[in-house]
Amino acid sequence: YSDAIVERCVFERNRAELGGGGLYNEGEDPVVRASRFLGNVTFGKEGFGGAIFGGYFSRSTIEDCAFVGNSARQGGGTYDLAFSEAHVVNCTYAGNGALEGDAVFVGNLGTPRFANCVVAETGPDSVAGFAAEFSYCLTAAEHAGTGNVAGSPSFARAPHPGVDGTWGTDDDDYGDLALL
């Protein structure tokens, strides 16, 4: 419940029951820049947003961030609840998982906008829920909008959950998300 500015932070292996394994925003205009969300988990019955949960009336700006290996019931990377208006720019989603929306879940009346992002989740359900606006994004599935491209990114080193196959453990490799 604040207009916080979060810059150059690493949120790694945090856990939450309701939502926002890494960060929970509600009702204000927070800015999150140049930060990494790695292996965060939302485990409860609701399980909203493994990395970031945008609650009611949140108008967050999320820039230059990486979301890798996060998990939740809905929105492994991010979840936007009713009346939230996230503006996500220059971000990369890879290796996240959820029952619905491996990368992103949009709740009813949420209106997130994604610009110049890479959504590398390859499952059929990488973006789920209600409509999100995409422009100049690379996504596994084609999305309507200006300049979008469907395909798979070529990372310098793709993220991998390690030998145990489970994110949030000591053998995780969050990769090098630079595009070749």
Buried (B, 14 or more C-beta within 10 A) or exposed (E): EEEEEBEEBEBBBBBBEBBBBBBBBBBBBBBBBEBBBBBBBBBBEBBBBBBBBBBBBBBBBBBBBBBBBBBBBBBBBBBBBBBBBBBBBBBBBBBBBBBBBBBBBBBEEBBBBBBBBBBBBEBEBBBBBBEBBBBBBBBBBEBEBEEBEEEEBEBEEBBBBEEEEEBBBEEBBBBEBEEE
